[in-house]
């Protein structure tokens, strides 16, 4: 096949693709606040959410973050985003449950944290809310799933919400507009490499 024929074939293929894409774009004709769930065993769920946080700030939106489970306040993302105008950042956890080893305390911490997260979901000035690692309090039964779903449904109509964490409940995924599952194919930690600042925290 000549270079000219290859070029013509490529052009026809891209014209067909453009037609399909343009048609799909034309059919998407409404705006609304989205509920996104980032789940799965792979690395990068929170990192992806914080990438959307940066994107929202770039568009002039005010944003809120509620971190469940994590109890540390020395992560790179928190250090960066707390310095940005328009960011509300709340660390609501006390560490992973295998660290606290106190069920009653974990439940109380999660429920107290949800009250603060609920305030973010009721704030019409926030264009994006990240509920980082919310799936764990749901998975362990520390929070009532239906209460969380009701609060998500009652948020301002143009507010976007991103929820991260492994094992997202089926009902949460059904309520979401977009669900992404990150797969764990290989991880440095299993080779004996410690979590690295700037990459892992």
Beta strands, then each sheet from edge to edge (+ up, - down):
strand 1: 35-39
strand 2: 62-67
strand 3: 87-91
strand 4: 126-132
strand 5: 160-164
strand 6: 178-181
sheet 1: 3+ 2+ 4+ 5+ 1+ 6+
end
